[in-house]
Amino acid sequence: MRILITGGAGYIGSHTAKMLKEQGHDLLVYDNLSTGHAEAVQGLPLVQGDIADGERLAKVIKDYEITDVIHFAASSIVGESMQNPRKYYLNNVVGTISLLNTLVACKVERIVFSSTAAVYGEPGNNSENGLIEGFVTAGVTEIAKQFATAGQTEPLVLNEDCPLKPTSVYGQTKLIIENALKDYSRAYGLKYISLRYFNACGADDSGEIGEDHQPETHLIPLVLQTALGQRDKIVIFGDDYPTRDGTCIRDYIHVNDLAQAHLLAVGYLREGNASEIFNLGNGEGFSVKEIIRTAEEVVGRVIPAEVGARRSGDPAVLVASSEKAKKLLGWKPQYSELEKMIVTAWKWHQNHPNGYSQK
Ligand SMILES: NC(=O)c1ccc[n+]([C@@H]2O[C@H](COP(=O)([O-])OP(=O)(O)OC[C@H]3O[C@@H](n4cnc5c(N)ncnc54)[C@H](O)[C@@H]3O)[C@@H](O)[C@H]2O)c1
């Protein structure tokens, strides 16, 4: 049994590869290094290649006797996807369909796919009752009502049954693959698990691998780069939302908790269970100001911040319900406190202020 990890030189892939190795799994990283880093693949076999190169991939699958695939490889910057959709349809859709065809041809039977909360889009408020339109589904209703009773129009705990209305090309490409997986599973017997991550953050406790995206678009690394003096200030996009401190609330999930879920997903399919879709989030939600305040406590200095205009389409609150993953996979996140997430990220940023390229 050997697992192929596409995109294993990237942020989440490298943490998953490290954890799989530590837990005794055989694996191989397959990555074209377009946004990944060879240094992130510590002591693990790495083949440099593209998911769309079917011939090369088929040879690798045969040579290494691959039985399972965890598929992280993708382009994943929302803003870029709107400006350059061709890149996203080519890499995330055409590339992944090519990968699926290779897996079917090589008789690989299981795949775990990196999907995203972006498949849900940006739900709007229904001002009549303070609930989010279309999101008052089983399991969500009670939570939504509590928010409404508290005088907030913000709800949002998204479960897997919520409507799928991606507003970005990036989200759209991931949804296309979720749907393709259903069809490939039905027609060719390829078993899959699609994992919809919310905002990945943090780094491995070792401080040796972490988040190094160019350009960086994620809040926690931007805040920590500001703490390191690499940016002048952090801009808060709006502080007049109906939330506890006026800034947007999002769900952050530690990268090692995501890694753990991938291990469980592989095991779940190997046990013969049916294909599934799971949210992976913390279920709690932290505001932009809470992130900055906690980061200040962790780094022990003031982090310059400035309030700017709202970004269009930013919902006040987006929080995941991960009850299904906890129940079916037995997933137990270990890094749910914001402080833990930021402490691990800070260790990485301090050790590698310029990312992998320079220590
Ligand atoms: N980071 C997040 O918060 C987040 C949230 C939701 C979903 N995701 C998804 O998780 C996955 C990993 O995200 P990440 O943050 O680690 O991104 P990343 O850019 O750090 O990693 C992606 C990896 O895939 C490789 N890659 C890209 N295209 C390839 C191709 N055609 N062939 C081979 N390798 C290729 C890159 O070189 C890189 O190593 C992505 O699919 C992303 O869409 C990430």
The ligand as an SDF file (V2000), in Angstrom:
LIG
                    3D

 44 48  0  0  0  0  0  0  0  0999 V2000
   -4.4300   26.9330    2.0380 N   0  0  0  0  0  0  0  0  0  0  0  0
   -5.7420   26.9610    2.2810 C   0  0  0  0  0  0  0  0  0  0  0  0
   -6.2150   27.6670    3.1970 O   0  0  0  0  0  0  0  0  0  0  0  0
   -6.6810   26.1060    1.4720 C   0  0  0  0  0  0  0  0  0  0  0  0
   -8.0660   26.1740    1.7480 C   0  0  0  0  0  0  0  0  0  0  0  0
   -8.9330   25.3720    1.0040 C   0  0  0  0  0  0  0  0  0  0  0  0
   -8.4470   24.5010    0.0360 C   0  0  0  0  0  0  0  0  0  0  0  0
   -7.1110   24.4610   -0.2270 N   0  0  0  0  0  0  0  0  0  0  0  0
   -6.6240   23.5210   -1.2700 C   0  0  0  0  0  0  0  0  0  0  0  0
   -5.6280   22.7040   -0.6980 O   0  0  0  0  0  0  0  0  0  0  0  0
   -4.6420   22.3580   -1.6720 C   0  0  0  0  0  0  0  0  0  0  0  0
   -3.2670   22.7240   -1.1510 C   0  0  0  0  0  0  0  0  0  0  0  0
   -3.2400   24.1120   -0.8320 O   0  0  0  0  0  0  0  0  0  0  0  0
   -1.8780   24.7930   -0.3540 P   0  0  0  0  0  0  0  0  0  0  0  0
   -2.2460   26.0170    0.4080 O   0  0  0  0  0  0  0  0  0  0  0  0
   -1.0110   23.7770    0.2720 O   0  0  0  0  0  0  0  0  0  0  0  0
   -1.2980   25.2550   -1.7560 O   0  0  0  0  0  0  0  0  0  0  0  0
    0.2270   25.2460   -2.2690 P   0  0  0  0  0  0  0  0  0  0  0  0
    0.2500   26.1670   -3.4570 O   0  0  0  0  0  0  0  0  0  0  0  0
    1.1490   25.5190   -1.1530 O   0  0  0  0  0  0  0  0  0  0  0  0
    0.4170   23.7390   -2.7540 O   0  0  0  0  0  0  0  0  0  0  0  0
    0.0080   23.2590   -4.0080 C   0  0  0  0  0  0  0  0  0  0  0  0
    1.0980   22.3340   -4.5150 C   0  0  0  0  0  0  0  0  0  0  0  0
    0.6810   21.7610   -5.7550 O   0  0  0  0  0  0  0  0  0  0  0  0
    1.7380   21.8380   -6.7050 C   0  0  0  0  0  0  0  0  0  0  0  0
    1.1200   21.8670   -8.0320 N   0  0  0  0  0  0  0  0  0  0  0  0
    0.2700   22.8120   -8.5330 C   0  0  0  0  0  0  0  0  0  0  0  0
   -0.1100   22.4650   -9.7760 N   0  0  0  0  0  0  0  0  0  0  0  0
    0.4930   21.2740  -10.0670 C   0  0  0  0  0  0  0  0  0  0  0  0
    0.4700   20.4020  -11.1870 C   0  0  0  0  0  0  0  0  0  0  0  0
   -0.2130   20.7170  -12.3010 N   0  0  0  0  0  0  0  0  0  0  0  0
    1.1850   19.2570  -11.1380 N   0  0  0  0  0  0  0  0  0  0  0  0
    1.9090   18.9380  -10.0350 C   0  0  0  0  0  0  0  0  0  0  0  0
    1.9680   19.7300   -8.9450 N   0  0  0  0  0  0  0  0  0  0  0  0
    1.2690   20.8770   -8.9600 C   0  0  0  0  0  0  0  0  0  0  0  0
    2.5010   23.1080   -6.3300 C   0  0  0  0  0  0  0  0  0  0  0  0
    3.8230   23.1480   -6.7870 O   0  0  0  0  0  0  0  0  0  0  0  0
    2.4050   23.0720   -4.7960 C   0  0  0  0  0  0  0  0  0  0  0  0
    3.4790   22.3410   -4.2520 O   0  0  0  0  0  0  0  0  0  0  0  0
   -5.0380   23.0880   -2.9380 C   0  0  0  0  0  0  0  0  0  0  0  0
   -5.7470   22.1860   -3.7650 O   0  0  0  0  0  0  0  0  0  0  0  0
   -5.9540   24.1900   -2.4540 C   0  0  0  0  0  0  0  0  0  0  0  0
   -6.8920   24.5610   -3.4380 O   0  0  0  0  0  0  0  0  0  0  0  0
   -6.2220   25.2400    0.4660 C   0  0  0  0  0  0  0  0  0  0  0  0
  1  2  1  0
  2  3  2  0
  2  4  1  0
  4  5  1  0
  4 44  2  0
  5  6  2  0
  6  7  1  0
  7  8  2  0
  8  9  1  0
  8 44  1  0
  9 10  1  0
  9 42  1  0
 10 11  1  0
 11 12  1  0
 11 40  1  0
 12 13  1  0
 13 14  1  0
 14 15  2  0
 14 16  1  0
 14 17  1  0
 17 18  1  0
 18 19  2  0
 18 20  1  0
 18 21  1  0
 21 22  1  0
 22 23  1  0
 23 24  1  0
 23 38  1  0
 24 25  1  0
 25 26  1  0
 25 36  1  0
 26 27  1  0
 26 35  1  0
 27 28  2  0
 28 29  1  0
 29 30  1  0
 29 35  2  0
 30 31  1  0
 30 32  2  0
 32 33  1  0
 33 34  2  0
 34 35  1  0
 36 37  1  0
 36 38  1  0
 38 39  1  0
 40 41  1  0
 40 42  1  0
 42 43  1  0
M  CHG  2   8   1  16  -1
M  END
$$$$
